[in-house]
């Protein structure tokens, strides 16, 4: 099984502020869920 390539974060589309992922999933018209890459060691 491979490691995930990143982790999910929620972002408000208007202001760019981070929000919880569950909130971003419910506000699909004004928020996005992004995948941030993990740092390589």
PASE-92538 format. One record per residue: residue number from 1; x, y, z of N, C-alpha, C in turn. Coordinates in steps of 0.2 Angstrom, whole numbers, m for minus. Layout:
# PASE-92538
pos = NUM, n.c1 = X, n.c2 = Y, n.c3 = Z, ca.c1 = X, ca.c2 = Y, ca.c3 = Z, c.c1 = X, c.c2 = Y, c.c3 = Z .
...
# end
This chain:
# PASE-92538
pos = 1, n.c1 = 4, n.c2 = m6, n.c3 = 0, ca.c1 = 0, ca.c2 = 0, ca.c3 = 0, c.c1 = 4, c.c2 = 6, c.c3 = 0 .
pos = 2, n.c1 = 3, n.c2 = 11, n.c3 = m4, ca.c1 = 7, ca.c2 = 17, ca.c3 = m5, c.c1 = 5, c.c2 = 22, c.c3 = 0 .
pos = 3, n.c1 = 9, n.c2 = 27, n.c3 = 2, ca.c1 = 8, ca.c2 = 32, ca.c3 = 6, c.c1 = 4, c.c2 = 38, c.c3 = 3 .
pos = 4, n.c1 = m1, n.c2 = 41, n.c3 = 6, ca.c1 = m5, ca.c2 = 46, ca.c3 = 3, c.c1 = 0, c.c2 = 52, c.c3 = 1 .
pos = 5, n.c1 = m1, n.c2 = 55, n.c3 = m5, ca.c1 = 3, ca.c2 = 60, ca.c3 = m8, c.c1 = 2, c.c2 = 67, c.c3 = m4 .
pos = 6, n.c1 = m3, n.c2 = 68, n.c3 = 0, ca.c1 = m4, ca.c2 = 74, ca.c3 = 3, c.c1 = m10, c.c2 = 74, c.c3 = 8 .
pos = 7, n.c1 = m11, n.c2 = 79, n.c3 = 11, ca.c1 = m17, ca.c2 = 80, ca.c3 = 16, c.c1 = m22, c.c2 = 85, c.c3 = 13 .
pos = 8, n.c1 = m28, n.c2 = 84, n.c3 = 15, ca.c1 = m33, ca.c2 = 89, ca.c3 = 13, c.c1 = m34, c.c2 = 95, c.c3 = 18 .
pos = 9, n.c1 = m35, n.c2 = 100, n.c3 = 15, ca.c1 = m37, ca.c2 = 106, ca.c3 = 19, c.c1 = m43, c.c2 = 110, c.c3 = 15 .
pos = 10, n.c1 = m46, n.c2 = 114, n.c3 = 19, ca.c1 = m52, ca.c2 = 118, ca.c3 = 17, c.c1 = m50, c.c2 = 125, c.c3 = 16 .
pos = 11, n.c1 = m52, n.c2 = 128, n.c3 = 11, ca.c1 = m50, ca.c2 = 135, ca.c3 = 10, c.c1 = m57, c.c2 = 139, c.c3 = 8 .
pos = 12, n.c1 = m58, n.c2 = 145, n.c3 = 10, ca.c1 = m63, ca.c2 = 149, ca.c3 = 8, c.c1 = m61, c.c2 = 152, c.c3 = 2 .
pos = 13, n.c1 = m65, n.c2 = 152, n.c3 = m3, ca.c1 = m64, ca.c2 = 154, ca.c3 = m10, c.c1 = m63, c.c2 = 162, c.c3 = m11 .
pos = 14, n.c1 = m67, n.c2 = 165, n.c3 = m7, ca.c1 = m67, ca.c2 = 173, ca.c3 = m7, c.c1 = m61, c.c2 = 176, c.c3 = m3 .
pos = 15, n.c1 = m60, n.c2 = 174, n.c3 = 3, ca.c1 = m55, ca.c2 = 177, ca.c3 = 7, c.c1 = m48, c.c2 = 173, c.c3 = 7 .
pos = 16, n.c1 = m48, n.c2 = 167, n.c3 = 5, ca.c1 = m42, ca.c2 = 163, ca.c3 = 5, c.c1 = m40, c.c2 = 160, c.c3 = 12 .
pos = 17, n.c1 = m45, n.c2 = 161, n.c3 = 17, ca.c1 = m43, ca.c2 = 158, ca.c3 = 24, c.c1 = m44, c.c2 = 151, c.c3 = 24 .
pos = 18, n.c1 = m40, n.c2 = 148, n.c3 = 29, ca.c1 = m41, ca.c2 = 140, ca.c3 = 30, c.c1 = m48, c.c2 = 139, c.c3 = 34 .
pos = 19, n.c1 = m51, n.c2 = 134, n.c3 = 32, ca.c1 = m57, ca.c2 = 132, ca.c3 = 36, c.c1 = m57, c.c2 = 125, c.c3 = 37 .
pos = 20, n.c1 = m61, n.c2 = 122, n.c3 = 41, ca.c1 = m61, ca.c2 = 114, ca.c3 = 42, c.c1 = m64, c.c2 = 111, c.c3 = 36 .
pos = 21, n.c1 = m61, n.c2 = 105, n.c3 = 34, ca.c1 = m63, ca.c2 = 102, ca.c3 = 28, c.c1 = m70, c.c2 = 100, c.c3 = 28 .
pos = 22, n.c1 = m73, n.c2 = 98, n.c3 = 33, ca.c1 = m80, ca.c2 = 97, ca.c3 = 33, c.c1 = m85, c.c2 = 103, c.c3 = 32 .
pos = 23, n.c1 = m83, n.c2 = 108, n.c3 = 34, ca.c1 = m86, ca.c2 = 115, ca.c3 = 32, c.c1 = m85, c.c2 = 116, c.c3 = 25 .
pos = 24, n.c1 = m79, n.c2 = 115, n.c3 = 22, ca.c1 = m78, ca.c2 = 117, ca.c3 = 15, c.c1 = m82, c.c2 = 112, c.c3 = 11 .
pos = 25, n.c1 = m83, n.c2 = 106, n.c3 = 13, ca.c1 = m87, ca.c2 = 101, ca.c3 = 9, c.c1 = m95, c.c2 = 103, c.c3 = 9 .
pos = 26, n.c1 = m97, n.c2 = 106, n.c3 = 14, ca.c1 = m104, ca.c2 = 108, ca.c3 = 14, c.c1 = m105, c.c2 = 114, c.c3 = 10 .
pos = 27, n.c1 = m100, n.c2 = 119, n.c3 = 10, ca.c1 = m101, ca.c2 = 125, ca.c3 = 7, c.c1 = m97, c.c2 = 125, c.c3 = 0 .
pos = 28, n.c1 = m100, n.c2 = 120, n.c3 = m5, ca.c1 = m97, ca.c2 = 119, ca.c3 = m11, c.c1 = m96, c.c2 = 125, c.c3 = m16 .
pos = 29, n.c1 = m101, n.c2 = 130, n.c3 = m15, ca.c1 = m101, ca.c2 = 136, ca.c3 = m20, c.c1 = m96, c.c2 = 141, c.c3 = m17 .
pos = 30, n.c1 = m94, n.c2 = 141, n.c3 = m11, ca.c1 = m90, ca.c2 = 147, ca.c3 = m9, c.c1 = m83, c.c2 = 144, c.c3 = m6 .
pos = 31, n.c1 = m82, n.c2 = 138, n.c3 = m6, ca.c1 = m76, ca.c2 = 135, ca.c3 = m3, c.c1 = m73, c.c2 = 129, c.c3 = m7 .
pos = 32, n.c1 = m67, n.c2 = 128, n.c3 = m6, ca.c1 = m64, ca.c2 = 122, ca.c3 = m10, c.c1 = m60, c.c2 = 118, c.c3 = m5 .
pos = 33, n.c1 = m59, n.c2 = 111, n.c3 = m7, ca.c1 = m55, ca.c2 = 107, ca.c3 = m3, c.c1 = m49, c.c2 = 106, c.c3 = m7 .
pos = 34, n.c1 = m43, n.c2 = 107, n.c3 = m5, ca.c1 = m37, ca.c2 = 106, ca.c3 = m8, c.c1 = m32, c.c2 = 101, c.c3 = m5 .
pos = 35, n.c1 = m28, n.c2 = 98, n.c3 = m9, ca.c1 = m23, ca.c2 = 93, ca.c3 = m7, c.c1 = m16, c.c2 = 96, c.c3 = m6 .
pos = 36, n.c1 = m14, n.c2 = 97, n.c3 = 0, ca.c1 = m7, ca.c2 = 100, ca.c3 = 1, c.c1 = m2, c.c2 = 94, c.c3 = 0 .
pos = 37, n.c1 = 4, n.c2 = 95, n.c3 = m3, ca.c1 = 9, ca.c2 = 90, ca.c3 = m4, c.c1 = 12, c.c2 = 89, c.c3 = 3 .
pos = 38, n.c1 = 14, n.c2 = 83, n.c3 = 4, ca.c1 = 18, ca.c2 = 82, ca.c3 = 10, c.c1 = 26, c.c2 = 84, c.c3 = 9 .
pos = 39, n.c1 = 29, n.c2 = 86, n.c3 = 14, ca.c1 = 36, ca.c2 = 88, ca.c3 = 13, c.c1 = 40, c.c2 = 82, c.c3 = 13 .
pos = 40, n.c1 = 45, n.c2 = 82, n.c3 = 8, ca.c1 = 50, ca.c2 = 76, ca.c3 = 7, c.c1 = 55, c.c2 = 77, c.c3 = 12 .
pos = 41, n.c1 = 57, n.c2 = 71, n.c3 = 15, ca.c1 = 63, ca.c2 = 71, ca.c3 = 20, c.c1 = 69, c.c2 = 70, c.c3 = 17 .
# end
